[in-house]
Amino acid sequence: MSDELSEDFAPDALEAAGALRQYPDPGYIWPTNPRTVAALERWRDHKVGVIIHWGIFSHIGQDGSWSLHRQHLGGFTDPPEDWKGSDEEYHSWYCDQARSFTGDDFNAEEWACACADAGMRYVVFTTKHHDGYAMYDTDFSNFKSTSEESGLGRDIVREIFDAFRAHNMETGVYFSKADWNHPGYWDRARAITDRYHNFDIEKHRAKWDSFVRYTHNQIDELLRNYGRINVLWLDAGWVREPDEPIDIDEIAENARRLQPDILVVDREVHGVNENYRTPEQEIPDDIRRYPWESCITMTRGWCSMRPEEPIKPMRHIISNLLAIVSRGGNYLIGIGPDARGRMSSWISRGLGELGDFLRVNGEGIYATRPWTPITSVRAQEGWSWYATHPKDSEARVFLFGMPPAPTADEAADLSLEDATFAAVGLASTWLEVPGKVHSARILGSEEGVIVEAREGSSRLVIPQTDLRYAVGVELTF
């Protein structure tokens, strides 16, 4: 199957999701706090994490809570196609679905075990999306998963964090700075026309201040009551100074008082409170020396919008992994339970395939950094090559090669499942790298690599293997 995704998996329009670009970029600002620097270095070693979206939106088959969005931009920002009624009526109906959202089949241990086996090192969980529904036991709202009016009746955040920590994974809090259920953000006695607050802050300072205090209080309780938190992952990048001042500096300072080793990520708000950058549904074209993480869905959207939601082709997922790591980033893979809390068989098998790949190739993935001479490598036509080296040594290099994708004609007869999980036959190939290679071996294979010395370079001949998706080769210089 081609590496280009079909329309079935085309990502949503990110401008509607608040991936704002109109603000000046001062460039990445490295932290100066030694504990933050150390935490950031440790985080960069993890390389693979998971972000899990689950909420009322999953229960009604929507991709996040964007259907409350009032601009009607189409697709994921609109209510379900069969909805009949006004925006105001939809908002009330949406919130009322918390009563029937029971998630009876959700098992945090199942998700933690599958993600750990997949080789993921950390989890980011949606404690509260833009709709304002808290998936934890907040003291500042009754619009929460533990309310007597909630069908869930459970503290999902605690279940997730306890289960994932038991599998030695670090934890991150996804928290939306916007809250479309709070009257200090959206006053429903006034017209609402977009995603932003709907009143004049200067004229109604007390109203806005109530929202700011509410936001600070909810973040504070997440960082006080739920054990060690490694990342505070703040979404809704449009909530920022000067338009929607939320006193982000105090949020960040308080986070570090409560959790001295935490990383604060104020997404898309470039500056001192964005400890790493988070390109969404995209991968930079070149090596980036600052810390970054591509958050990309495994399924079409951020959650399972229906039972047995298919995943993207595994070749595409492995290609993403290799491109991201070889350019200096982390890969945050987006998945989520369906309405009842189940993990689809597609996600389960996809995580298994990823784990199999990382068990063979992980030494060239984890705790590595980009190998810049990759730009000088010559290779057999059609093959794509990626390169890393252990962060403490450039005498060892890991090269990962992917053969050409099957043509459209070759893929035409495959079912979706066959195409998604097809094992790509890794034929013999060659490449030429700069420098004198002392030895070379294929990760996970006993097959030998022929090394031929050239003037100023080395030619490698790699035999056919039974490995899946890509071949990894360790070189010593």
ChimeraX attribute file (.defattr): number of C-alpha atoms within 10 A of each C-alpha:
attribute: neighborCount
match mode: 1-to-1
recipient: residues
	/A:1	24
	/A:2	16
	/A:3	16
	/A:4	11
	/A:5	13
	/A:6	10
	/A:7	8
	/A:8	10
	/A:9	17
	/A:10	13
	/A:11	17
	/A:12	17
	/A:13	15
	/A:14	11
	/A:15	9
	/A:16	17
	/A:17	17
	/A:18	16
	/A:19	18
	/A:20	15
	/A:21	10
	/A:22	6
	/A:23	9
	/A:24	8
	/A:25	11
	/A:26	9
	/A:27	9
	/A:28	16
	/A:29	14
	/A:30	17
	/A:31	18
	/A:32	9
	/A:33	11
	/A:34	10
	/A:35	15
	/A:36	19
	/A:37	16
	/A:38	13
	/A:39	17
	/A:40	21
	/A:41	13
	/A:42	12
	/A:43	22
	/A:44	22
	/A:45	19
	/A:46	21
	/A:47	26
	/A:48	25
	/A:49	25
	/A:50	27
	/A:51	23
	/A:52	21
	/A:53	25
	/A:54	27
	/A:55	31
	/A:56	26
	/A:57	27
	/A:58	25
	/A:59	22
	/A:60	20
	/A:61	16
	/A:62	25
	/A:63	22
	/A:64	24
	/A:65	23
	/A:66	21
	/A:67	24
	/A:68	26
	/A:69	24
	/A:70	19
	/A:71	14
	/A:72	17
	/A:73	12
	/A:74	12
	/A:75	15
	/A:76	21
	/A:77	22
	/A:78	19
	/A:79	23
	/A:80	14
	/A:81	7
	/A:82	6
	/A:83	10
	/A:84	10
	/A:85	9
	/A:86	8
	/A:87	19
	/A:88	14
	/A:89	10
	/A:90	17
	/A:91	19
	/A:92	12
	/A:93	12
	/A:94	18
	/A:95	17
	/A:96	15
	/A:97	16
	/A:98	22
	/A:99	16
	/A:100	14
	/A:101	22
	/A:102	20
	/A:103	22
	/A:104	12
	/A:105	13
	/A:106	18
	/A:107	17
	/A:108	18
	/A:109	17
	/A:110	14
	/A:111	20
	/A:112	24
	/A:113	14
	/A:114	20
	/A:115	24
	/A:116	22
	/A:117	19
	/A:118	24
	/A:119	24
	/A:120	24
	/A:121	23
	/A:122	27
	/A:123	28
	/A:124	26
	/A:125	23
	/A:126	23
	/A:127	25
	/A:128	25
	/A:129	26
	/A:130	21
	/A:131	25
	/A:132	21
	/A:133	23
	/A:134	26
	/A:135	25
	/A:136	23
	/A:137	23
	/A:138	20
	/A:139	10
	/A:140	13
	/A:141	15
	/A:142	15
	/A:143	23
	/A:144	26
	/A:145	27
	/A:146	19
	/A:147	20
	/A:148	13
	/A:149	15
	/A:150	19
	/A:151	18
	/A:152	22
	/A:153	19
	/A:154	19
	/A:155	17
	/A:156	24
	/A:157	22
	/A:158	19
	/A:159	15
	/A:160	21
	/A:161	25
	/A:162	18
	/A:163	19
	/A:164	24
	/A:165	16
	/A:166	14
	/A:167	17
	/A:168	12
	/A:169	21
	/A:170	21
	/A:171	25
	/A:172	24
	/A:173	25
	/A:174	22
	/A:175	26
	/A:176	21
	/A:177	25
	/A:178	27
	/A:179	24
	/A:180	23
	/A:181	20
	/A:182	18
	/A:183	16
	/A:184	24
	/A:185	23
	/A:186	21
	/A:187	16
	/A:188	15
	/A:189	8
	/A:190	9
	/A:191	12
	/A:192	18
	/A:193	13
	/A:194	12
	/A:195	23
	/A:196	19
	/A:197	21
	/A:198	18
	/A:199	18
	/A:200	10
	/A:201	17
	/A:202	9
	/A:203	9
	/A:204	11
	/A:205	13
	/A:206	12
	/A:207	17
	/A:208	23
	/A:209	16
	/A:210	14
	/A:211	21
	/A:212	19
	/A:213	13
	/A:214	17
	/A:215	20
	/A:216	18
	/A:217	16
	/A:218	19
	/A:219	21
	/A:220	15
	/A:221	14
	/A:222	22
	/A:223	23
	/A:224	14
	/A:225	12
	/A:226	16
	/A:227	14
	/A:228	19
	/A:229	23
	/A:230	23
	/A:231	26
	/A:232	25
	/A:233	22
	/A:234	22
	/A:235	24
	/A:236	23
	/A:237	18
	/A:238	19
	/A:239	22
	/A:240	16
	/A:241	11
	/A:242	7
	/A:243	11
	/A:244	16
	/A:245	13
	/A:246	21
	/A:247	13
	/A:248	17
	/A:249	11
	/A:250	11
	/A:251	19
	/A:252	20
	/A:253	14
	/A:254	16
	/A:255	24
	/A:256	17
	/A:257	12
	/A:258	15
	/A:259	18
	/A:260	17
	/A:261	21
	/A:262	23
	/A:263	27
	/A:264	24
	/A:265	23
	/A:266	27
	/A:267	23
	/A:268	24
	/A:269	24
	/A:270	20
	/A:271	18
	/A:272	18
	/A:273	21
	/A:274	24
	/A:275	27
	/A:276	28
	/A:277	19
	/A:278	24
	/A:279	16
	/A:280	16
	/A:281	17
	/A:282	14
	/A:283	19
	/A:284	15
	/A:285	9
	/A:286	11
	/A:287	17
	/A:288	14
	/A:289	12
	/A:290	14
	/A:291	19
	/A:292	21
	/A:293	25
	/A:294	22
	/A:295	21
	/A:296	25
	/A:297	24
	/A:298	26
	/A:299	23
	/A:300	22
	/A:301	23
	/A:302	25
	/A:303	27
	/A:304	31
	/A:305	23
	/A:306	17
	/A:307	16
	/A:308	15
	/A:309	19
	/A:310	21
	/A:311	26
	/A:312	24
	/A:313	25
	/A:314	23
	/A:315	23
	/A:316	18
	/A:317	22
	/A:318	19
	/A:319	20
	/A:320	19
	/A:321	22
	/A:322	23
	/A:323	23
	/A:324	27
	/A:325	28
	/A:326	29
	/A:327	23
	/A:328	23
	/A:329	32
	/A:330	25
	/A:331	26
	/A:332	27
	/A:333	25
	/A:334	22
	/A:335	24
	/A:336	28
	/A:337	29
	/A:338	27
	/A:339	26
	/A:340	16
	/A:341	22
	/A:342	19
	/A:343	22
	/A:344	20
	/A:345	14
	/A:346	19
	/A:347	22
	/A:348	16
	/A:349	16
	/A:350	23
	/A:351	21
	/A:352	18
	/A:353	19
	/A:354	19
	/A:355	20
	/A:356	16
	/A:357	21
	/A:358	20
	/A:359	15
	/A:360	16
	/A:361	21
	/A:362	17
	/A:363	16
	/A:364	26
	/A:365	24
	/A:366	22
	/A:367	20
	/A:368	27
	/A:369	27
	/A:370	24
	/A:371	22
	/A:372	14
	/A:373	12
	/A:374	16
	/A:375	12
	/A:376	11
	/A:377	15
	/A:378	14
	/A:379	17
	/A:380	12
	/A:381	11
	/A:382	10
	/A:383	15
	/A:384	16
	/A:385	23
	/A:386	23
	/A:387	27
	/A:388	28
	/A:389	25
	/A:390	20
	/A:391	14
	/A:392	10
	/A:393	10
	/A:394	16
	/A:395	12
	/A:396	19
	/A:397	22
	/A:398	27
	/A:399	21
	/A:400	24
	/A:401	21
	/A:402	21
	/A:403	20
	/A:404	15
	/A:405	19
	/A:406	14
	/A:407	11
	/A:408	10
	/A:409	9
	/A:410	11
	/A:411	16
	/A:412	12
	/A:413	10
	/A:414	13
	/A:415	9
	/A:416	16
	/A:417	13
	/A:418	13
	/A:419	19
	/A:420	20
	/A:421	19
	/A:422	17
	/A:423	15
	/A:424	18
	/A:425	14
	/A:426	20
	/A:427	13
	/A:428	12
	/A:429	16
	/A:430	16
	/A:431	17
	/A:432	19
	/A:433	19
	/A:434	17
	/A:435	15
	/A:436	18
	/A:437	21
	/A:438	12
	/A:439	13
	/A:440	20
	/A:441	18
	/A:442	23
	/A:443	21
	/A:444	16
	/A:445	14
	/A:446	9
	/A:447	13
	/A:448	12
	/A:449	16
	/A:450	16
	/A:451	17
	/A:452	13
	/A:453	15
	/A:454	14
	/A:455	8
	/A:456	9
	/A:457	16
	/A:458	20
	/A:459	21
	/A:460	21
	/A:461	16
	/A:462	22
	/A:463	15
	/A:464	13
	/A:465	17
	/A:466	14
	/A:467	19
	/A:468	19
	/A:469	23
	/A:470	24
	/A:471	25
	/A:472	25
	/A:473	22
	/A:474	20
	/A:475	19
	/A:476	14
	/A:477	12
